[in-house]
Amino acid sequence: MSEQAKNEWLEWIKAIVVAIALAFILRTFFFATSIVEGASMDPTLENGERVMFNKIIYYIDEPERGDIVIIERPVKSYVKRIIGQPGDKIEIRNHALYINGNKQTQSYLNQAAIEATRDFGPVEVPENKYFVMGDNRSISKDSRNGLGFVEEKEIIGRTELIIYPLNELGLTK
């Protein structure tokens, strides 16, 4: 093998090693994927969709109301929407969501989800915790029934993009 061929092979090997290392760093520290399980986020996210989530965003910013987040619990991870931030007073009455006494417009919900939302609260979100709900309010396991308040450290990322199936490719919100 000529010296030029050896150098070419070495360059290819270096490029592959750098690409693998970069992919590992991006996946470990910046972005990851998750599969939506169940119908609790319908119509925004559907069962079986794969989403990409941003793992670094909450190291530099706080979770905000409306963010669709990945919550990591010991047994299972959940995809939910942040409804209440620390200190917020949450109440649902007559199918309407109130935060700190103000009725909220929830444009991401369809009429069936709004009508299926039962009365709840009022509750105050404790410090360093968040109140989350699924968009499919009638069947969602969330802060109202089973998940409870979510600690900030349990929120491991914000969903950014639906990546599968390809016909659903696009931003989440």
N, CA, C and O of each residue as an XYZ file, in Angstrom:
692
protein
N       0.849     -1.175      0.000
C       0.000      0.000      0.000
C       0.893      1.236      0.000
O       1.875      1.316      0.738
N       0.534      2.179     -0.832
C       1.341      3.389     -0.953
C       1.133      4.295      0.256
O       0.157      4.166      0.995
N       2.059      5.197      0.431
C       1.992      6.161      1.527
C       0.741      7.036      1.397
O       0.110      7.368      2.400
N       0.389      7.403      0.181
C      -0.804      8.234     -0.060
C      -2.074      7.474      0.340
O      -2.971      8.063      0.943
N      -2.165      6.194      0.020
C      -3.332      5.383      0.380
C      -3.449      5.242      1.895
O      -4.551      5.289      2.442
N      -2.310      5.070      2.576
C      -2.320      4.979      4.045
C      -2.828      6.281      4.662
O      -3.643      6.269      5.584
N      -2.337      7.395      4.141
C      -2.782      8.696      4.656
C      -4.277      8.903      4.430
O      -4.970      9.451      5.287
N      -4.764      8.468      3.285
C      -6.198      8.593      2.999
C      -7.024      7.759      3.980
O      -8.047      8.225      4.480
N      -6.583      6.528      4.256
C      -7.274      5.675      5.227
C      -7.262      6.313      6.619
O      -8.277      6.310      7.316
N      -6.126      6.853      7.014
C      -6.034      7.513      8.322
C      -6.978      8.706      8.412
O      -7.615      8.907      9.446
N      -7.078      9.490      7.360
C      -7.993     10.632      7.339
C      -9.443     10.170      7.478
O     -10.224     10.782      8.206
N      -9.800      9.098      6.785
C     -11.161      8.549      6.893
C     -11.433      8.060      8.317
O     -12.502      8.328      8.866
N     -10.511      7.372      8.899
C     -10.678      6.857     10.266
C     -10.818      8.008     11.250
O     -11.674      7.967     12.134
N      -9.980      9.043     11.105
C     -10.094     10.224     11.972
C     -11.464     10.878     11.831
O     -12.082     11.241     12.832
N     -11.937     11.028     10.612
C     -13.244     11.658     10.371
C     -14.369     10.851     11.009
O     -15.292     11.420     11.592
N     -14.295      9.539     10.901
C     -15.333      8.676     11.485
C     -15.300      8.760     13.011
O     -16.348      8.850     13.650
N     -14.103      8.733     13.594
C     -13.971      8.827     15.053
C     -14.509     10.169     15.550
O     -15.222     10.218     16.552
N     -14.172     11.248     14.861
C     -14.669     12.571     15.252
C     -16.194     12.624     15.135
O     -16.853     13.174     16.018
N     -16.763     12.071     14.076
C     -18.222     12.072     13.893
C     -18.906     11.284     14.998
O     -19.928     11.723     15.526
N     -18.360     10.130     15.356
C     -18.946      9.307     16.428
C     -18.852     10.044     17.760
O     -19.817     10.065     18.524
N     -17.709     10.643     18.042
C     -17.545     11.384     19.298
C     -18.504     12.571     19.368
O     -19.107     12.824     20.411
N     -18.642     13.293     18.267
C     -19.556     14.432     18.224
C     -20.999     13.988     18.425
O     -21.746     14.623     19.170
N     -21.395     12.907     17.772
C     -22.750     12.377     17.941
C     -22.985     11.963     19.398
O     -24.054     12.223     19.951
N     -22.010     11.332     20.007
C     -22.132     10.912     21.407
C     -22.305     12.123     22.327
O     -23.160     12.115     23.212
N     -21.501     13.151     22.118
C     -21.585     14.355     22.944
C     -22.932     15.045     22.760
O     -23.558     15.442     23.743
N     -23.389     15.195     21.510
C     -24.684     15.830     21.250
C     -25.817     15.058     21.902
O     -26.690     15.650     22.536
N     -25.809     13.730     21.749
C     -26.884     12.891     22.309
C     -26.855     12.887     23.834
O     -27.908     12.900     24.471
N     -25.680     12.871     24.416
C     -25.562     12.800     25.870
C     -25.898     14.114     26.549
O     -26.578     14.120     27.575
N     -25.435     15.222     26.000
C     -25.542     16.495     26.705
C     -26.519     17.500     26.117
O     -26.935     18.420     26.822
N     -26.904     17.362     24.850
C     -27.713     18.399     24.225
C     -29.094     17.931     23.759
O     -30.102     18.539     24.119
N     -29.151     16.872     22.972
C     -30.418     16.427     22.397
C     -30.567     14.925     22.557
O     -29.580     14.190     22.556
N     -31.804     14.475     22.694
C     -32.104     13.043     22.744
C     -33.490     12.861     22.144
O     -34.179     13.834     21.838
N     -33.886     11.617     21.982
C     -35.217     11.333     21.455
C     -36.013     10.540     22.472
O     -35.458      9.884     23.354
N     -37.318     10.614     22.328
C     -38.230      9.860     23.181
C     -39.433      9.465     22.338
O     -39.807     10.173     21.403
N     -40.031      8.337     22.673
C     -41.229      7.876     21.979
C     -42.443      8.192     22.852
O     -42.455      7.887     24.045
N     -43.453      8.799     22.254
C     -44.691      9.106     22.961
C     -45.463      7.807     23.142
O     -45.766      7.109     22.174
N     -45.777      7.496     24.395
C     -46.539      6.286     24.697
C     -47.919      6.685     25.206
O     -48.034      7.410     26.194
N     -48.945      6.221     24.545
C     -50.303      6.505     24.969
C     -50.883      7.729     24.289
O     -50.242      8.376     23.461
N     -52.118      8.027     24.666
C     -52.865      9.101     24.006
C     -53.045     10.336     24.891
O     -53.888     11.183     24.597
N     -52.264     10.451     25.973
C     -52.493     11.550     26.908
C     -52.134     12.928     26.350
O     -52.556     13.939     26.912
N     -51.367     12.992     25.260
C     -51.017     14.286     24.672
C     -51.746     14.551     23.355
O     -51.445     15.533     22.676
N     -52.703     13.690     22.980
C     -53.513     13.946     21.785
C     -54.232     15.273     21.956
O     -54.652     15.549     23.080
N     -54.408     16.091     20.990
C     -54.039     15.923     19.596
C     -52.634     16.434     19.256
O     -52.187     16.285     18.118
N     -51.929     17.035     20.227
C     -50.614     17.625     19.944
C     -49.586     16.568     19.560
O     -48.901     16.699     18.545
N     -49.483     15.526     20.369
C     -48.568     14.416     20.112
C     -49.360     13.121     20.174
O     -50.197     12.938     21.059
N     -49.097     12.227     19.236
C     -49.855     10.983     19.153
C     -49.008      9.791     19.561
O     -47.780      9.826     19.483
N     -49.680      8.736     19.996
C     -49.019      7.499     20.388
C     -48.074      7.025     19.282
O     -48.456      6.961     18.114
N     -46.842      6.696     19.660
C     -45.870      6.174     18.713
C     -44.997      7.206     18.030
O     -44.009      6.850     17.388
N     -45.341      8.478     18.155
C     -44.485      9.496     17.544
C     -43.172      9.568     18.308
O     -43.128      9.386     19.524
N     -42.102      9.838     17.565
C     -40.781     10.026     18.175
C     -40.496     11.519     18.154
O     -40.592     12.177     17.119
N     -40.137     12.039     19.340
C     -39.830     13.462     19.456
C     -38.370     13.660     19.846
O     -37.780     12.844     20.553
N     -37.807     14.759     19.369
C     -36.469     15.151     19.792
C     -36.648     16.182     20.893
O     -37.453     17.105     20.770
N     -35.887     16.016     21.978
C     -35.979     17.007     23.037
C     -34.623     17.599     23.369
O     -33.578     16.964     23.224
N     -34.687     18.849     23.823
C     -33.528     19.666     24.145
C     -33.190     19.425     25.612
O     -33.973     19.781     26.492
N     -32.038     18.827     25.883
C     -31.635     18.493     27.246
C     -30.928     19.636     27.960
O     -30.861     19.638     29.190
N     -30.405     20.594     27.233
C     -29.589     21.635     27.863
C     -30.386     22.901     28.199
O     -29.929     23.725     28.991
N     -31.561     23.061     27.609
C     -32.323     24.307     27.737
C     -32.573     24.709     29.190
O     -32.492     25.892     29.523
N     -32.877     23.740     30.062
C     -33.218     24.100     31.433
C     -32.005     24.266     32.340
O     -32.159     24.511     33.536
N     -30.802     24.136     31.789
C     -29.605     24.531     32.526
C     -29.384     26.034     32.374
O     -28.735     26.664     33.208
N     -29.932     26.600     31.298
C     -29.732     28.021     31.032
C     -31.020     28.838     31.139
O     -30.982     30.068     31.098
N     -32.157     28.157     31.277
C     -33.446     28.841     31.362
C     -34.384     28.024     32.245
O     -34.118     26.854     32.521
N     -35.457     28.623     32.678
C     -36.457     27.961     33.510
C     -37.564     27.382     32.635
O     -37.867     27.939     31.579
N     -38.174     26.273     33.057
C     -39.355     25.783     32.335
C     -40.454     26.847     32.360
O     -40.662     27.517     33.371
N     -41.145     26.989     31.246
C     -42.190     28.000     31.131
C     -43.547     27.352     30.909
O     -43.645     26.246     30.378
N     -44.578     28.050     31.319
C     -45.939     27.594     31.090
C     -46.140     27.364     29.592
O     -45.806     28.220     28.773
N     -46.687     26.203     29.249
C     -46.933     25.864     27.853
C     -45.881     24.955     27.255
O     -46.132     24.319     26.231
N     -44.695     24.876     27.874
C     -43.644     23.983     27.365
C     -44.112     22.536     27.448
O     -44.731     22.134     28.433
N     -43.817     21.759     26.416
C     -44.052     20.313     26.448
C     -42.729     19.699     26.867
O     -41.718     19.840     26.179
N     -42.748     19.010     28.012
C     -41.511     18.560     28.635
C     -41.468     17.039     28.793
O     -42.489     16.352     28.762
N     -40.244     16.550     28.964
C     -40.017     15.152     29.291
C     -39.740     15.103     30.786
O     -38.854     15.793     31.290
N     -40.509     14.280     31.483
C     -40.375     14.122     32.928
C     -39.834     12.728     33.192
O     -40.411     11.730     32.761
N     -38.726     12.674     33.900
C     -38.102     11.378     34.176
C     -38.420     10.964     35.609
O     -38.054     11.635     36.573
N     -39.105      9.849     35.711
C     -39.407      9.231     36.998
C     -38.700      7.880     37.044
O     -38.312      7.362     35.997
N     -38.522      7.295     38.228
C     -37.765      6.040     38.321
C     -38.292      4.903     37.442
O     -37.500      4.141     36.887
N     -39.591      4.778     37.310
C     -40.160      3.654     36.565
C     -40.403      4.002     35.098
O     -40.285      3.135     34.232
N     -40.738      5.252     34.812
C     -41.179      5.627     33.475
C     -40.934      7.112     33.235
O     -40.877      7.905     34.175
N     -40.791      7.473     31.970
C     -40.725      8.887     31.589
C     -42.080      9.297     31.016
O     -42.790      8.482     30.429
N     -42.425     10.565     31.194
C     -43.708     11.096     30.735
C     -43.480     12.319     29.864
O     -42.506     13.050     30.041
N     -44.393     12.534     28.918
C     -44.416     13.750     28.106
C     -45.675     14.501     28.515
O     -46.783     13.988     28.355
N     -45.514     15.709     29.040
C     -46.643     16.511     29.513
C     -46.396     17.983     29.211
O     -45.295     18.383     28.833
N     -47.450     18.780     29.388
C     -47.365     20.230     29.175
C     -47.339     20.914     30.545
O     -48.121     20.572     31.432
N     -46.439     21.877     30.705
C     -46.393     22.656     31.947
C     -47.573     23.618     31.951
O     -47.758     24.413     31.029
N     -48.358     23.523     33.003
C     -49.521     24.391     33.179
C     -49.255     25.425     34.262
O     -49.580     26.602     34.100
N     -48.659     24.980     35.373
C     -48.411     25.888     36.493
C     -46.965     25.899     36.919
O     -46.310     24.858     36.969
N     -46.469     27.086     37.228
C     -45.109     27.283     37.705
C     -45.129     27.474     39.221
O     -46.198     27.665     39.801
N     -43.958     27.426     39.875
C     -43.927     27.608     41.324
C     -44.668     28.867     41.763
O     -44.459     29.951     41.218
N     -45.544     28.698     42.768
C     -46.313     29.817     43.304
C     -47.651     30.050     42.635
O     -48.472     30.796     43.170
N     -47.904     29.442     41.487
C     -49.184     29.617     40.791
C     -50.306     28.918     41.540
O     -50.102     27.885     42.177
N     -51.489     29.500     41.453
C     -52.701     28.874     41.986
C     -53.478     28.332     40.780
O     -53.871     29.091     39.894
N     -53.695     27.005     40.757
C     -54.339     26.329     39.634
C     -55.740     25.897     40.043
O     -55.944     25.337     41.120
N     -56.692     26.165     39.172
C     -58.067     25.716     39.408
C     -58.735     25.442     38.061
O     -58.531     26.160     37.083
N     -59.532     24.389     38.046
C     -60.355     24.093     36.871
C     -61.793     24.072     37.354
O     -62.142     23.322     38.266
N     -62.620     24.894     36.740
C     -64.052     24.884     37.081
C     -64.858     25.161     35.822
O     -64.501     26.000     34.995
N     -65.955     24.428     35.707
C     -66.825     24.527     34.527
C     -66.031     24.377     33.230
O     -66.252     25.119     32.273
N     -65.108     23.415     33.202
C     -64.296     23.072     32.029
C     -63.284     24.138     31.643
O     -62.700     24.057     30.563
N     -63.058     25.130     32.486
C     -62.110     26.204     32.176
C     -60.944     26.159     33.150
O     -61.119     25.882     34.336
N     -59.756     26.434     32.634
C     -58.540     26.480     33.442
C     -58.301     27.913     33.905
O     -58.338     28.857     33.116
N     -58.055     28.047     35.210
C     -57.730     29.342     35.795
C     -56.352     29.257     36.439
O     -56.070     28.333     37.202
N     -55.508     30.215     36.129
C     -54.203     30.319     36.759
C     -54.147     31.681     37.441
O     -54.271     32.727     36.804
N     -53.956     31.630     38.762
C     -53.937     32.847     39.578
C     -55.206     33.682     39.365
O     -55.167     34.912     39.334
N     -56.339     32.965     39.219
C     -57.632     33.612     39.059
C     -57.971     34.057     37.653
O     -59.086     34.517     37.407
N     -57.038     33.931     36.724
C     -57.266     34.373     35.341
C     -57.608     33.185     34.446
O     -56.871     32.200     34.396
N     -58.733     33.290     33.743
C     -59.136     32.239     32.816
C     -58.135     32.174     31.665
O     -57.745     33.199     31.106
N     -57.723     30.938     31.317
C     -56.703     30.728     30.293
C     -57.317     30.278     28.975
O     -58.265     29.492     28.951
N     -56.762     30.787     27.884
C     -57.097     30.309     26.547
C     -56.124     29.188     26.232
O     -54.911     29.372     26.339
N     -56.633     28.036     25.848
C     -55.787     26.880     25.566
C     -55.986     26.479     24.103
O     -56.681     25.507     23.808
N     -55.383     27.223     23.208
C     -55.587     27.025     21.777
C     -55.079     25.668     21.282
O     -55.471     25.224     20.202
N     -54.231     25.017     22.040
C     -53.702     23.708     21.661
C     -54.689     22.581     21.950
O     -54.450     21.446     21.539
N     -55.785     22.861     22.643
C     -56.794     21.850     22.955
C     -57.951     21.918     21.972
O     -58.325     22.993     21.502
N     -58.519     20.740     21.667
C     -59.746     20.751     20.882
C     -60.939     20.853     21.839
O     -60.778     20.715     23.051
N     -62.118     21.092     21.298
C     -63.302     21.310     22.129
C     -63.618     20.087     22.989
O     -64.042     20.240     24.135
N     -63.423     18.888     22.467
C     -63.705     17.666     23.238
C     -62.819     17.590     24.477
O     -63.283     17.189     25.544
N     -61.540     17.974     24.345
C     -60.627     17.949     25.494
C     -61.051     18.973     26.540
O     -60.988     18.702     27.739
N     -61.481     20.143     26.091
C     -61.937     21.173     27.028
C     -63.171     20.692     27.787
O     -63.256     20.844     29.005
N     -64.120     20.115     27.064
C     -65.354     19.645     27.698
C     -65.125     18.452     28.614
O     -65.919     18.215     29.524
N     -64.043     17.690     28.389
C     -63.738     16.520     29.226
C     -62.959     16.886     30.489
O     -62.723     16.032     31.342
N     -62.565     18.143     30.608
C     -61.783     18.576     31.766
C     -62.715     18.793     32.948
O     -63.589     19.660     32.921
N     -62.510     17.987     33.987
C     -63.360     18.064     35.187
C     -62.815     19.082     36.181
O     -61.643     19.457     36.139
N     -63.690     19.515     37.068
C     -63.302     20.483     38.095
C     -62.158     19.933     38.939
O     -62.084     18.737     39.220
N     -61.266     20.845     39.335
C     -60.102     20.470     40.136
C     -59.628     21.701     40.894
O     -59.695     22.825     40.396
N     -59.151     21.465     42.100
C     -58.508     22.522     42.873
C     -59.483     23.402     43.607
O     -60.648     23.051     43.788
N     -59.000     24.538     44.023
C     -57.724     25.164     43.717
C     -56.557     24.552     44.509
O     -56.721     24.088     45.638
N     -55.376     24.568     43.877
C     -54.135     24.146     44.525
C     -53.062     25.175     44.215
O     -53.091     25.832     43.174
N     -52.114     25.304     45.138
C     -50.980     26.189     44.903
C     -49.752     25.336     44.618
O     -49.463     24.383     45.341
N     -49.039     25.686     43.562
C     -47.851     24.938     43.164
C     -46.707     25.305     44.116
O     -46.349     26.477     44.235
N     -46.133     24.297     44.796
C     -45.040     24.578     45.739
C     -43.777     25.094     45.043
O     -43.623     24.973     43.828
N     -42.893     25.664     45.835
C     -41.614     26.152     45.334
C     -40.826     25.004     44.703
O     -40.846     23.880     45.203
N     -40.139     25.294     43.610
C     -39.313     24.323     42.863
C     -40.112     23.169     42.269
O     -39.540     22.130     41.940
N     -41.420     23.334     42.128
C     -42.247     22.287     41.530
C     -43.125     22.888     40.445
O     -43.322     24.101     40.369
N     -43.649     21.988     39.601
C     -44.479     22.405     38.473
C     -45.735     21.557     38.433
O     -45.752     20.415     38.894
N     -46.787     22.138     37.871
C     -48.055     21.442     37.672
C     -48.141     21.145     36.182
O     -48.067     22.057     35.359
N     -48.299     19.861     35.832
C     -48.330     19.449     34.428
C     -49.633     18.731     34.115
O     -50.249     18.115     34.986
N     -50.040     18.823     32.853
C     -51.227     18.104     32.383
C     -50.969     17.622     30.964
O     -50.179     18.208     30.224
N     -51.653     16.543     30.599
C     -51.662     16.108     29.212
C     -52.723     16.892     28.458
O     -53.647     17.433     29.066
N     -52.599     16.956     27.146
C     -53.581     17.692     26.346
C     -54.890     16.923     26.193
O     -55.928     17.524     25.919
N     -54.854     15.614     26.365
C     -56.061     14.798     26.323
C     -56.533     14.650     27.771
O     -56.275     13.636     28.421
N     -57.220     15.665     28.257
C     -57.504     15.832     29.677
C     -58.307     14.693     30.308
O     -58.172     14.442     31.506
N     -59.138     14.001     29.526
C     -60.003     12.972     30.120
C     -59.247     11.704     30.494
O     -59.712     10.950     31.349
N     -58.085     11.444     29.876
C     -57.375     10.199     30.176
C     -55.953     10.406     30.681
O     -55.254      9.431     30.953
N     -55.520     11.626     30.810
C     -54.127     11.899     31.152
C     -53.828     11.644     32.628
O     -54.543     12.108     33.516
N     -52.751     10.894     32.863
C     -52.187     10.775     34.210
C     -51.251     11.960     34.349
O     -50.233     12.034     33.661
N     -51.588     12.894     35.239
C     -50.804     14.123     35.344
C     -50.836     14.646     36.772
O     -51.082     13.873     37.699
N     -50.599     15.911     36.971
C     -50.525     16.471     38.327
C     -51.851     16.395     39.076
O     -51.873     16.507     40.301
N     -52.933     16.210     38.371
C     -54.240     16.101     39.028
C     -54.467     14.720     39.616
O     -55.219     14.578     40.581
N     -53.830     13.698     39.052
C     -54.216     12.327     39.419
C     -53.092     11.317     39.186
O     -53.131     10.580     38.200
N     -52.144     11.269     40.024
C     -51.134     10.222     39.902
C     -49.701     10.711     39.837
O     -48.828     10.149     40.499
N     -49.444     11.742     39.056
C     -48.072     12.254     38.993
C     -47.773     13.229     40.118
O     -46.639     13.314     40.589
N     -48.781     13.959     40.545
C     -48.543     14.989     41.545
C     -47.724     16.126     40.962
O     -47.550     16.230     39.748
N     -47.229     16.967     41.838
C     -46.370     18.061     41.389
C     -45.050     17.464     40.916
O     -44.590     16.451     41.444
N     -44.451     18.096     39.926
C     -43.209     17.607     39.330
C     -42.067     18.502     39.807
O     -42.124     19.726     39.692
N     -41.031     17.861     40.345
C     -39.857     18.615     40.777
C     -39.066     19.091     39.564
O     -39.017     18.420     38.533
N     -38.454     20.250     39.708
C     -37.687     20.821     38.597
C     -36.607     19.855     38.111
O     -36.356     19.766     36.909
N     -35.970     19.137     39.026
C     -34.894     18.217     38.625
C     -35.411     17.016     37.835
O     -34.625     16.340     37.170
N     -36.720     16.734     37.892
C     -37.304     15.630     37.123
C     -37.569     16.011     35.668
O     -37.766     15.140     34.821
N     -37.573     17.297     35.381
C     -37.800     17.777     34.012
C     -36.457     17.734     33.297
O     -35.564     18.530     33.583
N     -36.325     16.795     32.362
C     -35.012     16.581     31.738
C     -34.893     17.202     30.353
O     -33.827     17.132     29.741
N     -35.958     17.805     29.848
C     -35.850     18.450     28.552
C     -37.171     18.964     28.036
O     -38.237     18.618     28.544
N     -37.082     19.801     27.013
C     -38.261     20.357     26.348
C     -38.336     19.771     24.944
O     -37.344     19.756     24.215
N     -39.515     19.292     24.572
C     -39.659     18.753     23.221
C     -39.551     19.897     22.225
O     -40.060     20.997     22.441
N     -38.871     19.597     21.132
C     -38.641     20.613     20.114
C     -39.214     20.226     18.764
O     -39.645     21.086     17.997
N     -39.221     18.916     18.471
C     -39.457     18.491     17.108
C     -40.007     17.075     17.072
O     -39.519     16.196     17.783
N     -41.030     16.853     16.238
C     -41.489     15.498     15.946
C     -40.619     15.014     14.790
O     -40.558     15.656     13.742
N     -39.945     13.878     14.984
C     -39.050     13.395     13.933
C     -39.542     12.115     13.268
O     -39.011     11.710     12.234
N     -40.558     11.474     13.856
C     -41.109     10.260     13.244
C     -42.547     10.107     13.692
O     -42.827     10.347     14.866
N     -43.455      9.732     12.850
C     -43.308      9.403     11.440
C     -42.995     10.659     10.619
O     -43.317     11.780     11.012
N     -42.367     10.434      9.484
C     -41.884     11.550      8.676
C     -42.988     12.483      8.202
O     -42.744     13.674      8.010
N     -44.207     11.962      8.009
C     -45.290     12.841      7.570
C     -45.741     13.790      8.683
O     -46.492     14.729      8.419
N     -45.300     13.565      9.912
C     -45.607     14.442     11.056
C     -44.432     15.361     11.409
O     -44.509     16.128     12.369
N     -43.348     15.280     10.634
C     -42.131     16.052     10.922
C     -42.475     17.504     11.112
O     -43.111     18.118     10.256
N     -42.049     18.068     12.256
C     -42.316     19.482     12.506
C     -42.113     19.847     13.953
O     -41.868     18.988     14.801
N     -42.218     21.133     14.227
C     -42.027     21.662     15.577
C     -43.209     21.309     16.457
O     -44.336     21.180     15.979
N     -42.943     21.152     17.758
C     -44.005     20.929     18.727
C     -44.325     22.253     19.402
O     -43.455     23.118     19.503
N     -45.526     22.421     19.852
C     -45.964     23.565     20.661
C     -47.399     23.469     20.984
O     -47.940     24.346     21.658
